[in-house]
């Protein structure tokens, strides 16, 4: 049996009794009927409950029918009840205003019992069908959202596992990629970016070194310093990563392509591959540059010992204005507690969360700063 909620509003107790006696004949519905002779109390009830149909008299001492309807819409956040106004007035202006305020139908006083019964039956049927359609639409929307979320998770898991596969070529723990992404997210949060941008950056940053899969093993895994020619080949992992990720319809992959291409650019314009400087470098690349270097310096690898946190932090601040955007370094300093928490939570040797994985780093040609890739152990001198 279909259920419905009705609200009857009339300052006459006699009329309310009449309405109830007529509604008792609607045995095909499970009706929950509330009635109030006070229009103010009825308005309070409408704020507390969602009614399907409201029958309201026009002439009442506290709030007349028009005022009741106007306040009903204003105070119940888009009230969806079907409203019937009962009035003896033939004034077209009143009915026109009632329609403007949301009236669905009208009944003349004194009411005709059969007409009242038929009108209310039709409106209850309409209201219940409308509710069923709304519930169905909400259910379908929830199913679409769940399916979309599942698809996004599968896409992300695939990307993460491919990213970690590339990272394992020269970082056996694979945890560095997770930390870089989480740290980029912390910088974005500190800057006050939207939650969507924070999540996008956190998920895209781990792919910054995916271009290393195009770097030959004899260069990527070389134990000693790189020759100048080898170093030039090593630098191509930025453009290789960009080519792998570019031209996607996915916002995530487009952001990852941007980071892959620009995370080795320097604030002073002496980075690669394009020699961008300052604000020419996307903020995503500037974020990744700082956290990538910090995590590489403070992490142990088979070819180097970990620097102390204090020493690694000092190296980042020393690079402000040359390697790194000073404003990003300030953000890094402001949220350094979060950075350390991420460093601890995703320490090498812990079990990585496949939904949060991120990417790698090492040392810049001609400097003791690591250059966010396998270069840390392969530096050649500036000359």
C-alpha angles and dihedrals in degrees: 000000000000115000126211139172121228130188120200118197120186132131089222115085088198092059091047091053089049093051092049093050091052093046090053087073091065093089093154089072133060096230124191104196126192120183132191132181088196112076090200092055090046090054090052089051091051090053090053100043136036108236125196097204131018123193110196132179118228101218110058130144100233106035118359118223095265094050090045091054093045092052091042091062093042097047104038099055101245099339109211099197119128106240127209117192118208115204142150091210119107092194108134091205091062092051092045091053090046089055090049089053092051108271113163100191144356135226125194124227127274089043122226107231095218093046091047091050093049095045094049092044091053093047093048089050091049093047094050093047090049090051091050090051091048092049090048091050091049090049092051091046090051091050092050091048091049092048091047091048091049091050091049091050091051091047091049094047091052091050092047094050092048090048092051090046089058091044093052089067090079106004110057094189097055089203095110091075091055093050094049092054094046092047092050088052090052091053091048090050091049090052090053098244119163120275089248092055091046092053093043093052093044091054097040100047095070089066094060094107099036087115088073088086085075093052113099115248093235088063101033094048099035111136096209136049119302122245117238090258092049091048091054089053090048091054090058090076087085095059091038090056091048092051091050094051105031128106094028123146087222116098087210095057093043090054090046090052090052092052094044090054099044109031092097095050114112128222090236092053096251096111131093160302096006103011092238118174139198115338091358085081111078113247089242090060092046091051093048093047093060100044093039092057094042094052093045092051094048096045127085118233132179089258098045145024121244117261117232116264090245093051093047091048091050090052091055093050090046089056093054110126095013111049096009141040106257092220091054090049088053090052089048089053093047094053097034092122088060090047091054091046090054090047090055098040094052098035120160109276096031120117108264121230105235091217095058106042119141140174149270153262155181141161134341122233109264096010142080089233112101113244101218098260140055090307096096092085094034106058121147123197123264097247 
